[in-house]
């Protein structure tokens, strides 16, 4: 028994006899290790708490929810108002087939019909180029003429009539008819109609009101059919053939009546290029009266 205890006694003796400096070093290391472990535990707790806060759903009061819904509805209403304003500026009535006067295709045949319409002519150079291009392609279009542009361009109007195009009125001087008195507006329209009839031999039945501004009273007074549009190429603004083409391709298939102006060479170039492209895709080009609902 005495011999079995001797090793432990020797180890204890060595520890007690260890120099004080070495004992302090060991103690210091143990304190540092304990501090590091404590810091690690604290960090783990903090991270766990932050993660819980991040994943927890944010409470929303009923008032806040109603406010958010109201904001969304307000935004939708604002967007709807913007679209209505755009439609008004574009001269469109409500985009209902019965209201804007156009049907998807006669007899519901699914036929792909497009009506190219040209305003502000005739132009001595560009309208002639357009008419020759249309004749070469066996395509009919619709022209709405400015009375002031007719003198000196009578032969172009005769060519329109001979080639089977629709020849309509765009008023005498491109003024907003709704800002005139009913009598003034009627006289403006009738003056242009008489000029066209004298040259073509036919009194126009269709009118493209400048800026798309029209009224039921005016329609009753002159007895003409107003023709609006549902693809505005903005060709007068860009005067860029490529941009005009892109605007048409982007909307074709959804709409049918294309607004162009035959007083710009870029518009004529775009129109002829569009005809070549869409004809290959099975589209048929018609005058607007073929789309109008009786």
Residue frames relative to the residue before (quaternion, step in Angstrom):
aa qw qx qy qz dx dy dz
X 1.0000 0.0000 0.0000 0.0000 0.00 0.00 0.00
X 0.6661 0.4971 -0.3207 0.4542 3.59 0.86 -0.81
X 0.6551 0.5023 -0.3258 0.4609 3.52 1.07 -0.75
X 0.6323 0.5422 -0.3401 0.4365 3.71 1.08 -0.66
X 0.6840 0.4829 -0.2940 0.4611 3.61 1.00 -0.61
X 0.5330 0.6916 -0.3953 0.2851 3.54 1.12 -0.55
X 0.6476 0.5103 -0.3591 0.4374 3.72 0.84 -0.72
X 0.6623 0.4958 -0.3230 0.4596 3.61 0.89 -0.85
X 0.6451 0.5135 -0.3315 0.4585 3.51 0.92 -0.76
X 0.6472 0.5145 -0.3283 0.4568 3.56 1.01 -0.77
X 0.6459 0.5146 -0.3291 0.4580 3.64 1.01 -0.82
X 0.6548 0.4983 -0.3136 0.4739 3.57 0.95 -0.84
X 0.6429 0.5271 -0.3264 0.4497 3.50 1.00 -0.77
X 0.6479 0.5097 -0.3311 0.4592 3.58 1.04 -0.82
X 0.6415 0.5229 -0.3304 0.4538 3.60 1.02 -0.76
X 0.6798 0.4831 -0.2964 0.4656 3.54 0.94 -0.88
X 0.7125 0.4442 -0.2599 0.4770 3.51 1.08 -0.73
X 0.4272 0.6982 -0.4757 0.3219 3.66 1.35 -0.05
X 0.5697 -0.6017 0.4261 0.3631 3.60 -1.02 0.72
X 0.5957 -0.5981 0.4059 0.3502 3.62 -1.01 0.78
X 0.6219 0.5583 -0.3544 0.4195 3.65 0.96 -0.76
X 0.6686 0.4878 -0.3097 0.4681 3.58 0.91 -0.85
X 0.6366 0.5226 -0.3473 0.4484 3.61 1.01 -0.77
X 0.6430 0.5212 -0.3279 0.4554 3.62 1.00 -0.74
X 0.6291 0.5425 -0.3352 0.4444 3.60 1.02 -0.78
X 0.6545 0.5060 -0.3110 0.4679 3.57 0.93 -0.86
X 0.6497 0.5229 -0.3102 0.4563 3.54 0.96 -0.90
X 0.6474 0.5227 -0.3145 0.4570 3.57 0.98 -0.87
X 0.6511 0.5153 -0.3189 0.4571 3.59 0.96 -0.84
X 0.6492 0.5154 -0.3274 0.4535 3.55 1.00 -0.81
X 0.6364 0.5265 -0.3264 0.4597 3.60 1.02 -0.80
X 0.6583 0.5121 -0.3087 0.4573 3.59 0.95 -0.92
X 0.6510 0.5194 -0.3172 0.4537 3.57 0.98 -0.88
X 0.6444 0.5185 -0.3173 0.4639 3.57 1.02 -0.84
X 0.6491 0.5217 -0.3146 0.4556 3.58 1.01 -0.84
X 0.6451 0.5192 -0.3184 0.4614 3.60 0.98 -0.84
X 0.6539 0.5126 -0.3125 0.4604 3.57 0.96 -0.87
X 0.6474 0.5182 -0.3157 0.4612 3.56 1.02 -0.83
X 0.6509 0.5163 -0.3149 0.4589 3.58 0.99 -0.85
X 0.6358 0.5297 -0.3255 0.4574 3.58 1.03 -0.80
X 0.6529 0.5117 -0.3166 0.4600 3.57 0.96 -0.83
X 0.6427 0.5252 -0.3151 0.4602 3.58 1.01 -0.85
X 0.6562 0.5191 -0.3050 0.4550 3.57 0.97 -0.88
X 0.6321 0.5309 -0.3235 0.4625 3.57 1.03 -0.83
X 0.6567 0.5160 -0.3047 0.4578 3.58 0.95 -0.86
X 0.6591 0.5139 -0.3054 0.4564 3.56 0.95 -0.91
X 0.6612 0.5080 -0.3071 0.4588 3.61 0.93 -0.88
X 0.6454 0.5203 -0.3225 0.4569 3.57 0.98 -0.83
X 0.6599 0.5103 -0.3083 0.4572 3.58 0.97 -0.83
X 0.6518 0.5146 -0.3158 0.4589 3.57 0.98 -0.87
X 0.6443 0.5202 -0.3221 0.4589 3.58 0.99 -0.83
X 0.6448 0.5220 -0.3230 0.4555 3.59 0.96 -0.80
X 0.6523 0.5103 -0.3105 0.4667 3.58 0.98 -0.86
X 0.6645 0.5263 -0.3040 0.4348 3.58 0.97 -0.89
X 0.7280 0.4408 -0.2371 0.4686 3.57 0.97 -0.91
X 0.5633 0.6147 -0.3952 0.3857 3.58 1.14 -0.43
X 0.5009 -0.6505 0.4690 0.3256 3.66 -0.97 0.76
X 0.4392 -0.6899 0.5108 0.2650 3.55 -1.07 0.81
X 0.3907 -0.7256 0.5029 0.2607 3.62 -0.64 0.95
X 0.0992 -0.7780 0.6194 0.0357 3.58 -1.02 0.91
X 0.3876 -0.7247 0.5184 0.2362 3.54 -0.78 0.96
X 0.6474 -0.5159 0.3845 0.4086 3.56 -1.25 0.37
X 0.6374 0.5317 -0.3325 0.4477 3.57 0.98 -0.77
X 0.6560 0.5016 -0.3162 0.4670 3.57 0.99 -0.84
X 0.6444 0.5214 -0.3262 0.4544 3.58 0.99 -0.83
X 0.6617 0.4963 -0.3105 0.4685 3.57 0.93 -0.87
X 0.6318 0.5346 -0.3284 0.4552 3.56 1.04 -0.78
X 0.6551 0.5065 -0.3143 0.4643 3.56 0.99 -0.86
X 0.6517 0.5018 -0.3206 0.4697 3.58 0.97 -0.84
X 0.6396 0.5245 -0.3259 0.4577 3.55 0.98 -0.77
X 0.6411 0.5273 -0.3255 0.4527 3.56 1.04 -0.79
X 0.6495 0.5094 -0.3167 0.4672 3.57 1.03 -0.82
X 0.6627 0.4934 -0.3143 0.4675 3.56 0.94 -0.87
X 0.6308 0.5344 -0.3324 0.4539 3.56 1.07 -0.73
X 0.6463 0.5152 -0.3184 0.4642 3.54 1.04 -0.82
X 0.6439 0.5100 -0.3235 0.4697 3.57 1.01 -0.84
X 0.6455 0.5167 -0.3247 0.4593 3.55 0.98 -0.80
X 0.6401 0.5238 -0.3270 0.4572 3.56 1.02 -0.81
X 0.6465 0.5063 -0.3204 0.4722 3.56 1.01 -0.81
X 0.6405 0.5172 -0.3278 0.4635 3.57 1.00 -0.78
X 0.6448 0.5164 -0.3176 0.4656 3.56 1.03 -0.78
X 0.6227 0.5357 -0.3364 0.4606 3.55 1.05 -0.75
X 0.6630 0.4968 -0.3140 0.4636 3.57 0.94 -0.88
X 0.6397 0.5185 -0.3360 0.4573 3.58 1.00 -0.77
X 0.6474 0.5141 -0.3233 0.4606 3.56 1.01 -0.80
X 0.6290 0.5267 -0.3296 0.4673 3.56 1.03 -0.79
X 0.6546 0.5125 -0.3155 0.4575 3.56 0.95 -0.87
X 0.6462 0.5175 -0.3257 0.4566 3.57 1.01 -0.81
X 0.6677 0.4840 -0.3094 0.4735 3.58 0.94 -0.84
X 0.6917 0.4705 -0.2861 0.4672 3.57 1.05 -0.67
X 0.5093 -0.6755 0.4155 0.3341 3.59 1.20 -0.01
X 0.4744 0.6677 -0.4490 0.3571 3.58 1.19 0.38
X 0.3349 -0.6529 0.6259 0.2641 3.50 -1.21 0.58
X 0.7424 -0.3609 0.2582 0.5020 3.61 -1.23 0.04
X 0.4798 -0.7152 0.4347 0.2632 3.56 -0.89 1.01
X 0.3419 0.6814 -0.5464 0.3467 3.50 0.70 1.19
X 0.5480 -0.6520 0.3939 0.3455 3.59 -0.78 0.97
X 0.6844 0.4784 -0.3031 0.4592 3.59 0.96 -0.75
X 0.6955 0.4857 -0.2867 0.4450 3.60 1.05 -0.63
X 0.7521 0.3672 -0.2626 0.4801 3.61 0.83 -0.74
X 0.5712 -0.6829 0.3330 0.3106 3.52 1.30 0.20
X 0.6839 0.4580 -0.2978 0.4836 3.61 1.19 0.14
X 0.2578 -0.7498 0.5883 0.1589 3.52 -1.08 0.74
X 0.6486 -0.5574 0.3520 0.3804 3.54 -1.18 0.58
X 0.7334 -0.2489 0.1582 0.6125 3.57 1.04 -0.77
X 0.5712 -0.6131 0.4054 0.3654 3.59 -0.91 0.83
X 0.8495 0.1441 -0.1214 0.4928 3.55 -0.96 0.92
X 0.4766 -0.6837 0.4445 0.3283 3.60 1.24 0.15
X 0.3098 0.7978 -0.4721 0.2116 3.59 1.16 0.56
X 0.4483 -0.6815 0.4623 0.3476 3.57 1.22 -0.35
X 0.3660 0.7371 -0.4860 0.2942 3.57 1.27 0.23
X 0.3574 -0.7437 0.5275 0.2024 3.58 -0.93 0.90
X 0.0068 0.8309 -0.5506 0.0801 3.55 -0.20 1.37
X 0.0553 -0.7765 0.6277 0.0071 3.54 -1.10 0.80
X 0.1409 -0.7708 0.6154 0.0854 3.56 -1.02 0.83
X 0.1940 -0.7560 0.6179 0.0950 3.56 -0.69 1.14
X 0.0355 -0.7990 0.6002 -0.0048 3.58 -0.78 1.03
X 0.1511 -0.8012 0.5780 0.0330 3.56 -1.00 0.93
X 0.1678 -0.8014 0.5722 0.0469 3.56 -0.80 1.11
X 0.8121 0.3847 -0.2551 0.3570 3.49 -1.53 0.20
X 0.5506 0.6036 -0.4143 0.4011 3.63 1.19 -0.06
X 0.5846 0.0111 -0.7309 -0.3520 1.37 -2.48 -0.39
X 0.2789 -0.7210 0.6107 0.1717 3.51 -1.25 0.67
X 0.5348 -0.6831 0.3842 0.3158 3.62 -0.75 0.98
X 0.7485 0.3664 -0.2066 0.5126 3.61 1.08 -0.65
X 0.7723 0.4042 -0.2154 0.4403 3.57 0.55 -1.18
X 0.6289 0.5122 -0.3530 0.4665 3.62 1.03 -0.65
X 0.6260 0.5298 -0.3329 0.4655 3.58 1.02 -0.74
X 0.6445 0.5146 -0.3108 0.4724 3.58 0.95 -0.87
X 0.6599 0.5091 -0.3013 0.4632 3.57 0.98 -0.86
X 0.6639 0.5120 -0.3101 0.4483 3.59 0.85 -0.94
X 0.6555 0.4997 -0.3141 0.4712 3.59 0.96 -0.81
X 0.6567 0.5106 -0.3072 0.4622 3.58 1.01 -0.80
X 0.6460 0.5116 -0.3142 0.4714 3.59 1.03 -0.78
X 0.6487 0.5198 -0.3151 0.4580 3.56 0.97 -0.87
X 0.6364 0.5356 -0.3176 0.4553 3.58 0.99 -0.85
X 0.7457 0.3901 -0.2017 0.5011 3.59 1.06 -0.77
X 0.3882 -0.7405 0.4624 0.2952 3.60 1.32 -0.02
X 0.4351 0.6804 -0.4530 0.3776 3.55 1.00 0.93
X 0.2578 -0.7444 0.5997 0.1407 3.55 -1.11 0.83
X 0.0646 -0.7881 0.6120 0.0120 3.57 -1.10 0.75
X 0.4080 -0.6881 0.5421 0.2573 3.57 -1.34 -0.01
X 0.1273 -0.8006 0.5850 0.0258 3.56 -0.87 1.03
X 0.1073 -0.7720 0.6253 0.0385 3.55 -0.96 0.96
X 0.2090 -0.8637 0.4572 0.0356 3.50 -0.26 1.39
X 0.3685 -0.6774 0.5969 0.2215 3.50 -1.28 0.65
X 0.5039 -0.6892 0.4303 0.2932 3.58 -0.73 1.06
X 0.6498 0.5391 -0.3141 0.4341 3.57 0.99 -0.82
X 0.6942 0.4792 -0.2726 0.4627 3.60 1.16 -0.55
X 0.5192 0.6830 -0.3997 0.3227 3.59 1.25 -0.18
X 0.6525 0.5269 -0.3570 0.4113 3.67 0.73 -0.89
X 0.7825 0.2677 -0.2353 0.5105 3.57 -0.80 1.07
X 0.7412 0.3508 -0.2002 0.5362 3.60 1.25 -0.31
X 0.2340 0.8196 -0.4964 0.1647 3.56 1.19 0.49
X 0.6412 0.5422 -0.3371 0.4258 3.61 0.97 -0.79
X 0.6057 0.5499 -0.3556 0.4521 3.58 1.10 -0.62
X 0.6502 0.5031 -0.3167 0.4731 3.60 1.02 -0.77
X 0.6215 0.5224 -0.3394 0.4750 3.57 1.04 -0.72
X 0.6462 0.5132 -0.3228 0.4636 3.59 1.00 -0.79
X 0.6046 0.5506 -0.3522 0.4553 3.59 1.04 -0.76
X 0.6908 0.4787 -0.2795 0.4643 3.56 0.86 -0.98
X 0.6553 0.5207 -0.3149 0.4475 3.61 0.93 -0.86
X 0.7274 0.4508 -0.2380 0.4594 3.58 0.96 -0.90
X 0.5675 -0.6551 0.3583 0.3470 3.59 1.26 0.08
X 0.4144 0.6955 -0.4857 0.3297 3.59 1.17 0.43
X 0.4743 -0.6192 0.5274 0.3368 3.55 -1.25 0.39
X 0.1264 -0.7826 0.6075 0.0498 3.57 -0.85 1.02
X 0.0276 0.8164 -0.5717 0.0767 3.55 -0.49 1.25
X 0.5633 -0.6123 0.4617 0.3074 3.52 -1.39 0.03
X 0.1059 -0.7667 0.6296 0.0680 3.54 -1.14 0.74
X 0.6078 -0.5739 0.3012 0.4588 3.53 1.37 0.54
X 0.6604 -0.5702 0.3368 0.3539 3.53 -1.27 0.36
X 0.8477 0.0933 -0.0008 0.5222 3.58 0.81 -0.96
X 0.5120 -0.6885 0.3975 0.3252 3.60 1.21 0.52
X 0.3744 0.6941 -0.5206 0.3271 3.56 0.83 1.01
X 0.5864 -0.5658 0.4502 0.3651 3.55 -1.27 0.49
X 0.3594 -0.7755 0.4810 0.1952 3.57 -0.40 1.25
X 0.6510 0.5397 -0.3214 0.4263 3.58 1.08 -0.65
X 0.6409 0.4986 -0.3291 0.4820 3.59 1.27 -0.18
X 0.5991 0.5140 -0.3616 0.4961 3.59 1.33 0.05
X 0.5614 -0.5168 0.4811 0.4315 3.53 -1.29 0.07
X 0.6612 -0.5093 0.3613 0.4158 3.56 -1.21 0.41
X 0.6566 0.5099 -0.3130 0.4593 3.58 0.99 -0.79
X 0.6558 0.5126 -0.3147 0.4563 3.60 0.93 -0.86
X 0.6658 0.5004 -0.3020 0.4637 3.56 0.92 -0.90
X 0.6483 0.5171 -0.3200 0.4582 3.58 0.94 -0.85
X 0.6641 0.5014 -0.3054 0.4630 3.59 0.94 -0.84
X 0.6113 0.5517 -0.3385 0.4553 3.58 1.07 -0.75
X 0.6820 0.4842 -0.2752 0.4739 3.56 0.93 -0.96
X 0.6861 0.4960 -0.2878 0.4476 3.57 0.84 -1.00
X 0.6048 0.5567 -0.3555 0.4449 3.58 1.04 -0.69
X 0.6850 0.4678 -0.2787 0.4840 3.58 0.92 -0.93
X 0.6191 0.5519 -0.3393 0.4439 3.59 0.99 -0.78
X 0.6708 0.5048 -0.2960 0.4556 3.58 0.92 -0.90
X 0.6248 0.5330 -0.3375 0.4600 3.58 1.05 -0.74
X 0.6735 0.4903 -0.2912 0.4703 3.56 0.94 -0.91
X 0.6581 0.5240 -0.3060 0.4458 3.57 0.93 -0.92
X 0.6343 0.5482 -0.3262 0.4367 3.57 0.98 -0.82
X 0.7163 0.4339 -0.2410 0.4905 3.58 1.10 -0.74
X 0.7847 0.3573 -0.1723 0.4763 3.59 0.79 -1.03
X 0.4406 -0.7017 0.4517 0.3309 3.55 1.21 -0.48
X 0.7369 0.3371 -0.2236 0.5416 3.57 1.26 0.16
X 0.3949 -0.7093 0.5339 0.2366 3.55 -0.94 0.93
X 0.4781 -0.6915 0.4533 0.2963 3.63 -0.75 0.97
X 0.2831 -0.7512 0.5767 0.1513 3.55 -1.15 0.78
X 0.7579 0.3587 -0.1656 0.5191 3.59 1.19 -0.56
X 0.1065 -0.7883 0.6051 0.0325 3.53 -1.13 0.77
X 0.2018 -0.7177 0.6509 0.1430 3.54 -1.13 0.73
X 0.2677 -0.7938 0.5185 0.1715 3.62 -0.17 1.20
X 0.5287 -0.6311 0.4511 0.3445 3.63 -0.86 0.84
X 0.8374 0.1067 -0.1389 0.5178 3.57 -0.99 0.99
X 0.5318 -0.6410 0.4038 0.3785 3.61 1.24 0.16
X 0.4616 0.6877 -0.4421 0.3444 3.60 1.22 0.30
X 0.1504 0.7933 -0.5630 0.1765 3.55 -0.60 1.15
X 0.1199 -0.7846 0.6023 0.0856 3.57 -1.26 0.28
X 0.6053 -0.5646 0.4210 0.3710 3.54 -1.21 0.50
X 0.6184 0.5464 -0.3486 0.4445 3.59 1.04 -0.73
X 0.6653 0.4969 -0.3029 0.4676 3.56 0.95 -0.85
X 0.6336 0.5307 -0.3294 0.4565 3.57 1.01 -0.79
X 0.6597 0.4961 -0.3040 0.4757 3.57 1.02 -0.81
X 0.6642 0.5314 -0.3074 0.4266 3.59 1.03 -0.78
X 0.7937 0.3148 -0.1654 0.4936 3.61 0.88 -0.88
X 0.3370 -0.7874 0.4657 0.2225 3.60 1.25 -0.29
X 0.5068 0.6321 -0.4312 0.3971 3.59 1.06 0.76
X 0.4563 -0.6728 0.5124 0.2769 3.55 -1.25 0.47
X 0.3006 -0.7594 0.5421 0.1976 3.63 -0.61 1.03
X 0.1705 -0.7751 0.6038 0.0748 3.56 -1.03 0.83
X 0.1338 -0.7923 0.5930 0.0514 3.55 -0.67 1.12
X 0.3741 -0.7137 0.5366 0.2503 3.61 -1.08 -0.58
X 0.1939 -0.7856 0.5690 0.1466 3.57 -1.21 0.33
X 0.6958 0.2739 -0.2964 0.5942 3.59 1.26 0.34
X 0.0903 -0.7863 0.6110 0.0165 3.56 -0.45 1.25
X 0.2841 -0.8043 0.5017 0.1437 3.58 -0.39 1.22
X 0.2559 -0.7784 0.5206 0.2398 3.60 1.24 -0.44
X 0.1968 0.8253 -0.5062 0.1550 3.57 1.11 0.70
X 0.6127 0.5580 -0.3465 0.4395 3.57 1.12 -0.64
X 0.6819 0.4947 -0.2750 0.4634 3.55 1.15 -0.65
X 0.7569 0.3861 -0.2169 0.4806 3.57 0.79 -0.99
X 0.0354 -0.8152 0.5679 0.1084 3.56 0.97 -0.96
X 0.5113 0.5799 -0.4175 0.4774 3.50 1.02 1.04
X 0.4145 -0.7546 0.4508 0.2358 3.58 -0.38 1.27
X 0.6571 0.5219 -0.3173 0.4417 3.60 0.92 -0.88
X 0.6629 0.4961 -0.3072 0.4691 3.61 0.96 -0.81
X 0.6285 0.5265 -0.3350 0.4643 3.57 1.03 -0.76
X 0.6403 0.5193 -0.3214 0.4659 3.59 0.94 -0.85
X 0.6682 0.5080 -0.3110 0.4458 3.60 0.84 -0.94
X 0.6378 0.5334 -0.3259 0.4500 3.56 1.01 -0.80
X 0.6623 0.4887 -0.3048 0.4792 3.57 1.02 -0.73
X 0.6748 0.4992 -0.3043 0.4503 3.60 0.80 -0.97
X 0.6334 0.5576 -0.3264 0.4258 3.57 1.07 -0.75
X 0.7892 0.3376 -0.1492 0.4910 3.58 1.05 -0.75
X 0.5217 0.6516 -0.4272 0.3475 3.58 1.14 -0.37
X 0.6755 0.4282 -0.3543 0.4846 3.54 -1.01 0.83
X 0.7159 0.3599 -0.2270 0.5536 3.55 1.12 -0.70
X 0.7925 0.1613 -0.0510 0.5860 3.58 1.12 -0.70
X 0.3675 -0.7828 0.4810 0.1444 3.54 -1.25 0.39
X 0.7576 0.3808 -0.2058 0.4886 3.59 0.94 -0.81
X 0.1433 -0.8297 0.5393 0.0160 3.55 -0.41 1.29
X 0.2603 -0.7752 0.5631 0.1196 3.56 -0.84 1.06
X 0.0912 0.7706 -0.6214 0.1084 3.55 -0.81 1.14
X 0.2761 -0.7376 0.5877 0.1851 3.56 -1.31 0.15
X 0.2882 -0.7977 0.5087 0.1482 3.57 -0.63 1.13
X 0.5138 0.6136 -0.4365 0.4110 3.57 1.16 0.62
X 0.6737 0.4133 -0.2918 0.5388 3.58 1.33 0.21
X 0.4804 -0.6740 0.4789 0.2926 3.57 -0.86 0.95
X 0.6309 0.5472 -0.3359 0.4355 3.61 1.03 -0.78
X 0.6379 0.5223 -0.3290 0.4604 3.59 1.08 -0.69
X 0.6406 0.5152 -0.3199 0.4711 3.57 1.02 -0.80
X 0.6428 0.5177 -0.3204 0.4649 3.59 0.94 -0.86
X 0.6671 0.5018 -0.3015 0.4608 3.57 0.91 -0.92
X 0.6534 0.5305 -0.3211 0.4341 3.59 0.90 -0.91
X 0.6855 0.4759 -0.2929 0.4667 3.59 0.86 -0.90
X 0.6381 0.5146 -0.3272 0.4700 3.60 1.04 -0.72
X 0.6410 0.5227 -0.3163 0.4645 3.59 1.01 -0.83
X 0.6218 0.5388 -0.3425 0.4536 3.58 0.98 -0.80
X 0.6668 0.5076 -0.3057 0.4520 3.58 0.85 -0.96
X 0.6935 0.4867 -0.2781 0.4526 3.59 0.92 -0.93
X 0.7400 0.4291 -0.2434 0.4571 3.59 0.74 -1.04
X 0.5763 0.5708 -0.3868 0.4387 3.60 1.10 -0.53
X 0.6443 0.5153 -0.3166 0.4680 3.58 1.05 -0.74
X 0.6874 0.4589 -0.2704 0.4938 3.58 1.22 -0.49
X 0.6443 -0.5807 0.3049 0.3935 3.58 1.25 0.29
X 0.4655 0.6680 -0.4602 0.3539 3.61 1.20 0.28
X 0.2254 -0.7435 0.6165 0.1281 3.54 -1.22 0.70
X 0.2754 -0.7699 0.5586 0.1393 3.56 -0.88 0.99
X 0.0213 -0.8121 0.5796 -0.0643 3.55 -0.74 1.15
X 0.5322 -0.5683 0.4963 0.3840 3.55 -1.32 0.11
X 0.6471 -0.5741 0.3276 0.3799 3.58 -1.10 0.63
X 0.6014 0.5764 -0.3782 0.4038 3.60 1.04 -0.58
X 0.6038 0.5492 -0.3538 0.4568 3.60 1.23 -0.38
X 0.6848 0.4492 -0.2834 0.4988 3.57 1.23 -0.29
X 0.5714 0.6298 -0.3776 0.3663 3.55 1.19 -0.45
X 0.4072 -0.6925 0.5427 0.2453 3.52 -1.08 0.80
X 0.4644 -0.6843 0.4870 0.2809 3.55 -0.87 0.95
